Amino acid sequence: MPKPSLQHIVCACVLTSCCAAGSAAVIPAEDLEIKGVGSGKITITGIRDGVTLSGDVEIPASITVMDGSKPVAMPVVAIGAEYRSIDNHPATPAFYNQPGITSVTIPASVESIGDREFLGCTGIESFTVKEGNPTFHVDNGALMCAGDNSHDMVFKVPPATRKTWFTVPKDCETAPWAFADVRNIKKIRFYGWSALYLPLLGNASVTEFEMADKDDSYTVKDGIIYRTDDGKEGSGQYEMLVRVPPAKYVGGTFRIPAGVKILSDYCMASCRFEYVDFGSTPLSLGTSAHAATPFGDEVFRGSSLREVTLPADMTLGKGYGSPTAMFMDCKDLEKAIINMPLAKTGQRMFEGCTSLSSVTLHPKTRISTYAFYGCTSLKRINGANLPTDDSAGQFARSGLTSFNMGSAWTSVPYDMFMGCESLREVTVGEKVSGINGWAFYESGLASIDTRNVDYIGPNAFAGCAALQKIVLPDNGNTLYMDLNSFSSLPEGCDIYIDRKEMRYGEPENSSEEWPDAFDIEPDAKPVIYSSLLAPAQFIAEYSQLYIPGATLGYRQWPGRQQEMYSYVLSVSPLSQGNTHGIITIDTTPLINGVEIEEIKINNNYGFRNESGLWQSHFPEAVDGNFPVTLSYTVNGVAMTTVYPASFNRKVISTTTAADAVEAPHATITLDGLTLRFPAAEAWEVTDVSGSVVLSGTAVLADISQLQPGIYIARQGRLTLKFAKKPLL
């Protein structure tokens, strides 16, 4: 028989049963949080902040909402949101912590209820289901629903029931939280296989189990439920530990009884002992030799364990993957040693273990999804290795202060360090090529060097209030960033971008358009240092942006966009007899912290002359555009900018010559006796006195009629100083 869902139990099978409604007061719609208006069906997801319910309450059968300009009554079909979600983890139960409620009436329209929706409602004495509800009914005081394969399920026992014992109806399963918060029931009677579905999460009252019929497959000894060796009558082999009464052993050590070979789902969940002795018989988490259904999930969930060591000879049953939520919500657990050679921890293995401060994993154990979610006392971990491919949130909202990813990690998974407020430093491994969405969302990260990272997902660093330094070094590859990769950064955060190309979106579906990868709040002004010549397209308006020199064309936001250094390139006069010449580059830092380290011209290293200027001999006597590469540091961070066509070289072979004497931006070029402008816009040529000698709007301008001399060509902020040479 398949297990009931632990995430969100949705009941849809037809079952006609009801109880008469009482005189409960319908909860006002304005007191409720809802969703699903557009679908025509309402889900109640919670109680509005500040609202306290008390007495006998009735859930409304419908809620009137506005559909355009018309009020429309839409049926309430569900109670409770999804159990888990990335943005709200974990989701708060709909009626969480309303101890003043004494009874609940459920309308006929409700088809599904999340399995935790009444946690903390410790005053509920009874449930009522209105006539006509096909899914829910009341039996023996408990809220029941239709389960899998037409089997009913004990969904919720009233926490304040005065009964001291409860019988699980024959052929019934039990929802995980059915007995949560129940304080008076001490004994539970069950029929046969129903024992396998007695999770009893959140229960601290049951001290005894009792068989309601003869079933050779199950037995009770000293109040504990066992499964015998495939039901062999009289075998006496208690092969599987099925369920220990949560309140039978309080404090001290619980010893696994001799002969037990397999630990079943929930077998020690919510138990109040502090230590466990696994004995000398090798134990298995998994399937029995005679059962196809896997076991071993949530074995200790919500228990009072303080320390635990899983022995090295503990194994997984055949075909069994990894135990889910094995120690989840063990809030007293301080130390765990996993000598068991697990390939993976299993999802949510230690989630919610708020006292856990020391964990040692088997060296080959991978860390699964949300394995350490909410472990606020965990500062470091030993033995961590590579996570599974589909893992996420391994350490979300934990107490980690630092983490070294080593050489095994290839990416930072989704949500991995989300909400880790104490996290200050993460060493990104050399093989890490991607940082996925929400990886460091709202963490305490102070600085990070992304090394070989080529992709940064949505909201990866959003809301990092302590972030002071981000380095995106050059690794020869394009950097891809996504929506709000760096949103809500604090004032004073320094970002160093040393890439030659950046694009928006995932590599397989990227764009040159950037919808706010850096979404900066107006009151926060992080400082962004970029080696890119044109970064404005992906950096939000309110950042303080420094870019390399010679980029006047990108100063559309004065006061926020500034140059790191000036860059002026001069070429010695050229003639038919002087084809090599000298190139001089004048670089002047315009902000503190900039140091020019090296200059290459057409891949030839330059040198400093006696005046401190960078020079290089002109390359071979060939025509073309020649790049200049500037290597520099900004506050000690290495960066490089490449000007792919800094100047145009044309070898002169005519009797009338002209030279580019100074080309600060290399966008206006001189080709023989022809000036070439970058666009058909207004331009002018002046002599050294400032008098206009030529003007026009064409891309090409003929200077053959000018007298020999020195001239300056201008188009907007672009300039070119050139010499018209006399006849040879």
Secondary structure by P-SEA (a helix, b strand, c coil): cccccccbbbbcbbbbbbcccccccccccccccccccccccccccccccccccccbbbcccbbbbbcccbbbbbbbccccccccccccccccccccccccccccccccccccccccccccccccccccccccccccccccccccccccccbbbbccccccccccccccccccccccccccccccccbbbbcccccccccccccccccccccccccccccccccbbbbcccccccccccccccccccccccccccccccccccccccccccccccccccccccccccccccccccccccccccccccccccccccccccccccccccccccccccbbbcccccccccccccccccccccccccccbbbcccccccccccccccccccccccccccccccccccccccccccccccccccccccccccccccccccccccccccccccccccccccccccccccccccccbbbbccccbbbbbcccccccccccbbbbbbcccccccccccccccccccccccccbbbbbbbcccccccccccccbbbbbccccccccccccccccbbbbbbbccccccccbbbbbbbbbbccccccccccccccbbbbbccccbbbbcccccccbbbbbbbbbbcccbbbbbbccccbbbbbbcccccccccccccccccccccbbbcccccccccccccccccccccccccccccccccccccccccbbbbbbbcccc
